[in-house]
């Protein structure tokens, strides 16, 4: 990543993209968009077993896309919630890429127009 644009590196961006490849993990992120949920609630809503959900949540945690907090009423349970920072960083990375593509396309357009006028 360009200096000053974000605290995440190219490798961090790659980890986020890898986490987003799986449709179950994308569904989990959409569900968490409505607010924090327990792993069991996410498993039921996604139609997967608790062990599958546990694996998916571990990947999302490692990618930094979600955080987990122990509940005050039962320390065995963790509430999962979205972390917006990684997605903001990916958006910034994509914006930087779009600027580069736009510059290249503008340059190509200018070249073609110049050649066409000649």
Secondary structure, 3 states (H helix, E strand, C coil): CCCCCCCCCHHHHHHHHHHHCCHHHHHHHHHHCCCCEEHHHHHHHHCCCHHHHHHHHHHHHHCCCEEEEECCCCCCCEEEEECHHHHHHHHHHHHHHHHHHHHHHHHHHHHHHHHHHC
